[in-house]
Structures are given as structure tokens and as C-alpha cells.
Amino acid sequence: MRIAAILASLTALVLSILWVVYKPGFDSAAAVAAALAASFSAFFLKRNRGKLGQTQKVSSSSIGIQAGRDANVGKLHNK
């Protein structure tokens, strides 16, 4: 997916630069700026993948329930 974003942003950058060359104006310059920002974000901003799974901190006098799906808490006893 990231490769597709890079290719699309580079294509937009090239086309917008060609637009500025052939028809200079505010709209074509704004398109270059937007395509440049998109290219920058596609190359340098990466998704931060945190660790997978669940974590929970519970004090000693309480009960912690953590479930990935359905949880039945009808008969819990604090030992």
C-alpha cells in the first residue's frame, strides 16, 4: 500500500511540475506544493506499529478482566 502511495504522489508531482512549466499560475504552483507534501509524507512518515496484544495493570485488591471476545463475569471470586 505504501508503494502505491509513493507512486501516486510522485506521478502527481511530475504532472504538477509539468503544469507549472506549461501554464504558470497560482493554481499550478499550489498543485506542486500539495504534491510535494504528499511525496514527503509518503516517503518519510511511516506508520508506527505498536506491539500487538493487550496489557493491563491491576492493584492487589482488585480483579482485572481482559477479554478479546465475550467475557462472562457472573461468578468471580477475589482470592
Residue frames as a rotation matrix with the C-alpha (Angstrom) as fourth column:
MET 1
0.567 0.824 0.000 0.00
0.824 -0.567 0.000 0.00
0.000 0.000 -1.000 0.00
ARG 2
0.414 -0.490 -0.767 2.87
0.176 -0.784 0.596 2.33
-0.893 -0.382 -0.238 0.79
ILE 3
-0.644 -0.674 0.362 4.42
0.452 0.047 0.891 1.70
-0.618 0.737 0.275 -2.63
ALA 4
-0.071 0.713 0.698 1.16
0.973 -0.106 0.207 2.69
0.222 0.693 -0.686 -4.32
ALA 5
0.798 0.350 -0.491 1.07
0.502 -0.837 0.219 5.93
-0.334 -0.421 -0.843 -2.30
ILE 6
-0.065 -0.910 -0.410 4.66
0.150 -0.415 0.897 6.72
-0.986 -0.003 0.164 -3.27
LEU 7
-0.677 -0.181 0.714 4.00
0.691 0.178 0.700 6.06
-0.254 0.967 0.005 -6.96
ALA 8
0.305 0.882 0.359 0.81
0.930 -0.357 0.087 8.11
0.205 0.308 -0.929 -6.96
SER 9
0.726 -0.045 -0.686 2.42
0.314 -0.866 0.389 11.06
-0.611 -0.498 -0.615 -5.18
LEU 10
-0.385 -0.916 -0.115 5.46
0.214 -0.210 0.954 11.04
-0.897 0.343 0.277 -7.48
THR 11
-0.449 0.325 0.833 3.19
0.893 0.124 0.433 10.90
0.037 0.938 -0.345 -10.53
ALA 12
0.674 0.735 -0.076 1.20
0.739 -0.668 0.091 13.83
0.016 -0.118 -0.993 -9.19
LEU 13
0.350 -0.631 -0.692 4.42
0.197 -0.673 0.713 15.73
-0.916 -0.386 -0.111 -8.51
VAL 14
-0.676 -0.623 0.395 5.74
0.481 0.033 0.876 15.21
-0.558 0.782 0.277 -12.05
LEU 15
-0.144 0.711 0.688 2.42
0.952 -0.091 0.294 16.18
0.272 0.697 -0.664 -13.62
SER 16
0.780 0.455 -0.429 2.05
0.579 -0.786 0.218 19.27
-0.238 -0.418 -0.876 -11.47
ILE 17
-0.085 -0.873 -0.480 5.62
0.210 -0.487 0.848 20.38
-0.974 -0.029 0.225 -12.29
LEU 18
-0.704 -0.101 0.703 4.80
0.698 0.082 0.711 19.97
-0.130 0.991 0.013 -15.99
TRP 19
0.365 0.913 0.180 1.66
0.913 -0.390 0.125 22.03
0.184 0.119 -0.976 -15.40
VAL 20
0.557 -0.239 -0.795 3.72
0.315 -0.825 0.468 24.84
-0.768 -0.512 -0.385 -13.83
VAL 21
-0.540 -0.840 0.054 6.16
0.337 -0.156 0.929 24.79
-0.772 0.519 0.367 -16.75
TYR 22
-0.674 0.284 0.682 3.48
0.719 0.040 0.693 24.97
0.169 0.958 -0.232 -19.44
LYS 23
0.142 0.764 0.629 0.97
0.323 -0.637 0.700 27.19
0.936 0.103 -0.337 -17.66
PRO 24
-0.791 -0.515 -0.329 2.41
0.478 -0.186 -0.858 29.11
0.381 -0.836 0.394 -14.71
GLY 25
-0.051 0.787 0.615 -0.09
-0.305 -0.599 0.741 30.34
0.951 -0.149 0.271 -12.18
PHE 26
-0.343 -0.030 0.939 -1.22
-0.931 -0.125 -0.344 30.19
0.128 -0.992 0.015 -8.60
ASP 27
0.654 0.701 0.285 -3.27
-0.729 0.684 -0.010 27.03
-0.202 -0.201 0.958 -9.07
SER 28
0.723 -0.449 -0.525 -0.46
-0.022 0.745 -0.667 25.09
0.690 0.494 0.529 -10.71
ALA 29
-0.360 -0.866 0.347 2.01
-0.422 -0.181 -0.888 26.23
0.832 -0.466 -0.301 -8.02
ALA 30
-0.034 0.440 0.897 -0.42
-0.992 0.094 -0.083 25.15
-0.121 -0.893 0.433 -5.32
ALA 31
0.909 0.347 -0.231 -0.69
-0.391 0.902 -0.184 21.75
0.144 0.258 0.955 -7.01
VAL 32
0.171 -0.931 -0.324 3.11
-0.067 0.317 -0.946 21.42
0.983 0.183 -0.009 -6.91
ALA 33
-0.486 -0.338 0.806 3.14
-0.764 -0.284 -0.579 22.31
0.425 -0.897 -0.120 -3.21
ALA 34
0.401 0.723 0.562 0.41
-0.883 0.470 0.026 19.77
-0.245 -0.507 0.826 -2.44
ALA 35
0.878 -0.121 -0.463 2.10
-0.138 0.863 -0.487 17.04
0.458 0.491 0.741 -4.48
LEU 36
-0.156 -0.984 0.080 5.42
-0.283 -0.033 -0.958 17.80
0.946 -0.172 -0.274 -2.80
ALA 37
-0.285 0.142 0.948 3.81
-0.958 -0.067 -0.278 17.49
0.024 -0.988 0.156 0.64
ALA 38
0.780 0.614 0.123 2.19
-0.609 0.789 -0.078 14.21
-0.145 -0.014 0.989 -0.37
SER 39
0.559 -0.658 -0.505 5.51
-0.059 0.576 -0.816 12.87
0.827 0.486 0.283 -1.67
PHE 40
-0.407 -0.719 0.564 7.27
-0.618 -0.238 -0.749 13.90
0.673 -0.653 -0.347 1.52
SER 41
0.021 0.489 0.872 4.70
-0.964 0.242 -0.113 12.19
-0.266 -0.838 0.476 3.69
ALA 42
0.904 0.322 -0.282 4.71
-0.402 0.866 -0.299 9.04
0.148 0.384 0.912 1.55
PHE 43
0.282 -0.888 -0.363 8.49
-0.041 0.367 -0.930 8.71
0.958 0.277 0.067 1.82
PHE 44
-0.577 -0.765 0.287 9.31
-0.207 -0.204 -0.957 9.84
0.790 -0.611 -0.041 5.32
LEU 45
-0.294 0.534 0.793 6.27
-0.955 -0.129 -0.267 9.38
-0.040 -0.836 0.548 7.54
LYS 46
-0.649 0.029 -0.760 5.90
-0.162 0.971 0.175 5.74
0.744 0.236 -0.625 8.47
ARG 47
0.471 0.874 0.121 3.12
-0.435 0.111 0.893 4.13
0.767 -0.473 0.433 10.43
ASN 48
-0.552 -0.635 0.540 4.17
-0.771 0.143 -0.620 3.37
0.316 -0.759 -0.569 13.98
ARG 49
0.283 0.616 -0.735 3.15
-0.227 0.788 0.572 -0.17
0.932 0.005 0.363 14.74
GLY 50
-0.027 -0.214 0.976 2.95
-0.994 -0.096 -0.048 -0.72
0.104 -0.972 -0.211 18.44
LYS 51
-0.945 -0.328 0.022 3.26
-0.327 0.934 -0.144 -4.13
0.026 -0.143 -0.989 19.97
LEU 52
-0.212 0.898 -0.385 0.30
-0.442 0.263 0.857 -6.37
0.871 0.352 0.341 19.43
GLY 53
-0.406 0.158 -0.900 -1.69
0.656 0.736 -0.166 -7.75
0.637 -0.658 -0.402 22.32
GLN 54
0.563 0.669 0.486 -3.35
0.007 -0.592 0.806 -6.46
0.827 -0.450 -0.338 25.42
THR 55
-0.622 -0.706 -0.339 -1.81
0.415 0.070 -0.907 -5.23
0.664 -0.705 0.250 28.63
GLN 56
0.499 0.802 0.328 -3.39
-0.004 -0.376 0.927 -4.42
0.867 -0.464 -0.184 31.94
LYS 57
-0.743 -0.669 -0.025 -2.21
0.062 -0.031 -0.998 -3.30
0.667 -0.742 0.064 35.37
VAL 58
0.435 0.900 -0.041 -4.37
-0.006 0.048 0.999 -4.19
0.901 -0.434 0.026 38.36
SER 59
-0.219 -0.491 0.843 -3.71
-0.857 -0.316 -0.407 -3.44
0.466 -0.812 -0.351 42.03
SER 60
-0.911 -0.298 -0.286 -3.56
-0.160 0.893 -0.420 -6.26
0.381 -0.337 -0.861 44.57
SER 61
-0.750 0.658 0.072 -7.05
0.052 0.167 -0.985 -5.66
-0.660 -0.734 -0.160 45.98
SER 62
0.095 0.807 -0.583 -8.96
-0.753 -0.325 -0.572 -5.71
-0.651 0.494 0.577 42.72
ILE 63
0.020 0.025 0.999 -9.86
0.438 0.898 -0.031 -8.05
-0.899 0.438 0.007 39.87
GLY 64
-0.351 -0.180 -0.919 -8.90
-0.670 -0.638 0.381 -7.32
-0.654 0.749 0.103 36.29
ILE 65
0.240 0.488 0.839 -10.88
0.388 0.745 -0.543 -8.76
-0.890 0.456 -0.011 33.39
GLN 66
-0.213 -0.354 -0.910 -9.50
-0.733 -0.558 0.389 -8.55
-0.646 0.751 -0.141 29.90
ALA 67
0.056 0.333 0.941 -11.06
0.347 0.877 -0.331 -10.39
-0.936 0.345 -0.066 27.01
GLY 68
-0.897 -0.371 -0.240 -10.54
-0.124 -0.312 0.942 -10.36
-0.425 0.875 0.234 23.28
ARG 69
-0.655 0.748 -0.104 -14.07
0.093 0.216 0.972 -11.61
0.750 0.627 -0.211 22.74
ASP 70
0.393 0.887 0.241 -17.06
-0.244 -0.152 0.958 -12.27
0.886 -0.435 0.157 25.04
ALA 71
-0.786 -0.618 0.031 -16.43
-0.154 0.147 -0.977 -12.24
0.599 -0.773 -0.211 28.78
ASN 72
0.371 0.874 -0.315 -18.63
0.176 0.267 0.947 -13.83
0.912 -0.407 -0.055 31.45
VAL 73
-0.655 -0.645 0.395 -18.10
-0.186 -0.369 -0.911 -12.17
0.733 -0.670 0.122 34.83
GLY 74
0.331 0.936 0.122 -21.02
-0.409 0.026 0.912 -13.67
0.850 -0.352 0.391 36.73
LYS 75
0.974 0.069 -0.217 -19.07
0.137 0.585 0.800 -15.85
0.182 -0.808 0.560 39.17
LEU 76
0.101 -0.975 0.198 -15.80
0.053 -0.193 -0.980 -14.13
0.993 0.110 0.032 40.03
HIS 77
0.921 0.079 -0.383 -14.26
0.377 0.075 0.923 -14.52
0.102 -0.994 0.039 43.48
ASN 78
0.474 -0.779 0.410 -11.43
-0.532 -0.624 -0.572 -12.37
0.701 0.053 -0.711 44.74
LYS 79
0.776 -0.234 -0.586 -8.89
0.489 0.810 0.324 -14.68
0.399 -0.538 0.743 46.38
